[in-house]
Amino acid sequence: MAEPLFNRLCLVGIGLIGSSIARVAKKRGDIAKTIVVTTRRAETLQRVRELGIADVVEADAARAVEGCDGVIFCIPVGAYADAMRHIAPHLAPGAVLTDVGSTKGSVVRDLAPLMPEGVHLIPAHPMAGTEHSGPDAGFPELFEGRYCIVTPLPVSDPAAVEKVKELWRRCGSMIETMDPITHDKVVAIVSHLPHLIAFTICGTADDLAEETKEAVLKFAASGFRDFTRIAASDVDMWRDVFLNNREAVLEMLSRFSEDAHAFGRAIRRGEAGFIEDRIKRGRKIRRSLIERKQA
Amino acid sequence: MAEPLFNRLCLVGIGLIGSSIARVAKKRGDIAKTIVVTTRRAETLQRVRELGIADVVEADAARAVEGCDGVIFCIPVGAYADAMRHIAPHLAPGAVLTDVGSTKGSVVRDLAPLMPEGVHLIPAHPMAGTEHSGPDAGFPELFEGRYCIVTPLPVSDPAAVEKVKELWRRCGSMIETMDPITHDKVVAIVSHLPHLIAFTICGTADDLAEETKEAVLKFAASGFRDFTRIAASDVDMWRDVFLNNREAVLEMLSRFSEDAHAFGRAIRRGEAGFIEDRIKRGRKIRRSLIERKQA
């Protein structure tokens, strides 16, 4: 077995992602010698104890990070700044601080100004998840074969960057490096806009007259169902994603809306050629995904 | 084995749906004594002969329907009126004419005025499909456990209606009865709007700069992928669906657009409460589907 990457690794927050990291670390043994878990809710702390996925369970985040050479934020991105203000004076010199949030520009914006001298901020985003949340939802295989996007800063220490990459390699992920702005644009279209649409179409259906709504639930298999799968996602996490990737999400929503309006206009005017072209482009993208084995 | 429902049943068009009906009829033996297939393309006719899924293969639809007590239109809904004009003088008195189209108001609009005296028009819509098309794509289990919506007219002969329902029962489907207008509204939200969105978001992604598009295909697993599955659908069929369910699709698109804009506005203004409410409604609809085992 390789030398553990971290001596003492603290997970701040222990939902689906945090508890999956804890499980893979426990299982492999080469990620951290000691796994510390901190979270605010007493029931969650108790549940983590019962699950046996941490070596140390600590209610106070400031005490939890003391003496840790690695800290991973696994909380909603909107909670980062407050958490950082609380723990900053307690971070060990030379520690690597990383995260798992779905937005990266906001992480740099919120955390970079609060970083103590000598602590390395290396933001990351494991692109993995399920519709379940909480410490019971995690499993050690969650990250296997999935991408993890690491978004180092120009000033980031190369050794610290490599440590975060190696962490995700040991979790089974494929590593991509990107700047935070590009990351936020890409996830806006591949993930945030689809989620916004999924939440919206569910609301649109929910607003229909009771009788039609009944029928929607009954006949959901005809396409609607596919759009609801991602609508089961965690409320706090997704609220924070939308609020913290505002510009990129609004930009993609605006492009999509223009395109949807153009489609609607073509239907109204009976423009068969335009409609065929749109359908063909859909099929083309679908074929590209199949060719890349991403379908 | 029960007495065959039809003596001579003609399938006009032999794509995914038509060839699945042919296969289940062949397999069961109690749907029709003789299965006649007609389609315009010579290669398709030849392929149907090779597949052995018809008793009679006939290039001319007018000759194909002669002497048939059952006729099923399995062609894109935009082709119904022309096909009907061609076959109407050749339909046998007392024959039942039904269809499998995804729009029903347009079927009544296009076919009712052309129906010869004594021929029964009973529109129907089996809610089943895959992303594949053509006579090779069909399979006898396609309709099992799926809904079939029958939309009789107020003047429809009850025996003819029952015959169409029994046809779909023997195909394994669950029968629902609805008027054509309600049908068109329901499918607009459960199926046509999701397809419109799927085609659109693929186009939006396709319009992005080459580098971002690359990344979209790479990271599609994060939500985008779910939206592309239904975007692989048949071009002619879907063009005709949008053009023939115009009012209901535009109405649902307009409701959805308003809701998406409201979501965007909440993101712009940082309205956390509104966003949380939308996410919760998505989760609620998702839970309803899970409870109904439609998820």
Interface residues (C-beta under 8 A of the other chain):
Chain A: M127 E131 R146 Y147 I149 E176 T182 K185 V186 V187 I189 V190 S191 L193 P194 H195 L196 I197 A198 F199 T200 I201 C202 G203 T204 A205 D206 D207 L208 T212 A215 V216 L217 K218 F219 A220 A221 S222 G223 F224 R225 D226 F227 T228 R229 I230 A231 A232 S233 V235 W238 R239 F242 L243 R246 V249 L250 M252 L253 S254 R255 F256 S257 D259 A260 H261 F263 G264 I267 R268 G270 A272 I275 E276 R278 I279 K280 R281 G282 R283 K284 I285 R286 R287 S288 L289 R292 Q294 A295
Chain B: M127 E131 R146 Y147 I149 E176 T182 K185 V186 V187 I189 V190 S191 H192 L193 P194 H195 L196 I197 A198 F199 T200 I201 C202 G203 T204 A205 D206 D207 L208 T212 A215 V216 L217 K218 F219 A220 A221 S222 G223 F224 R225 D226 F227 T228 R229 I230 A231 A232 S233 V235 W238 R239 F242 L243 R246 V249 L250 M252 L253 S254 R255 F256 S257 D259 A260 H261 F263 G264 I267 R268 G270 A272 I275 E276 R278 I279 K280 R281 G282 R283 K284 I285 R286 R287 S288 L289 R292 Q294 A295
